[in-house]
Amino acid sequence: MPHPLVLAVVVLDSLSVLLILAAGLDALGVVLSWSPGAATRQQIRLERRAESAALRAGSATFLFLASSLAFVLAVASVLPGIVPGAMCGTGVLQAMHGAGPQAFVLRMVSLAVLGAWHLLDRLDRTRPEAPLALSSARLLLLAIPLMVVAAWHTGKALLGLDGQAPVDCCSVTYDGVRGAGAVDDPVGLWLLPAVLIGAAVLVAVAGAIRMLPRLARGPAATLLLAILAAGWTPAAAVVLVRDLSAYHYGVLAHHCPWCLFAGRHGAVGYPLFGALAVVALDAGAAVVASTVGRRIPQLNGPAFARVRVAALRIALAVMVFLFIGAGPALLWRIRNGVWMG
């Protein structure tokens, strides 16, 4: 029988899809018939539908985020005990036969689009004339098929999980590093220092945007912040798995991201990858808010305030990543006098 957490993911996904579809009907009416400034009965009815769509879509986003976290928890901590031979989420994804990775990618894209919609909706609510109503409704309509497909692939991956055939998740990890020593790896020699330097630059730029309001109002600083975040986030994820994870595991050459989510390693994967997600999403939010603030004068104040909030979150997320991710490495160095290698 399906595990209760698996059923919870399916139920939460189903509820979020129903809510987002209901919100989409209202958003479609806004896109087709919105007439800003009109005092007609139809426009007043559309304004009510737009508010209703925002409430339903907000609830759907919350449920979808909760189901996404439950999905990660199921793959990382619950399902490895059900799939024969699985010691972590890598083996569970093997047993899902390709549907699992597709579900994760689609969920990340869906959450990014829903996050952009949430940003536009919050900015739109700061003005009674709702200058972003059309843009918000269109973005919501874009998020609906992504969310539906993500929920479908998630259900397919969970309900179609093969709990009989054994897997060997460790072979996937070790095959990827077999024959590649840490000293002879040319990428590892420069990637770790580059990530550390990039983190310092990213915090400096974010701090400057936070402290100097004029930088938040210009496109150059926010664009630079987004470019730095787009390059630093995947590089930091690679460094975490290739180099820093060894200090959490206590062994070398175990380049498995899913073991970071295991309770035996402190479940550090949740704050570490969560911090990377905050950096990526808030960098995009800063660009969107800055663009809105420049193009729509009446939204200058809340838009540029959101840019500064994004900069603060990015700086804090980078510091959290460095503290949790690199802290054990520094502690190892202090205790043993050498780096693990």
Disulfide bonds with the S-S distance in Angstrom:
none
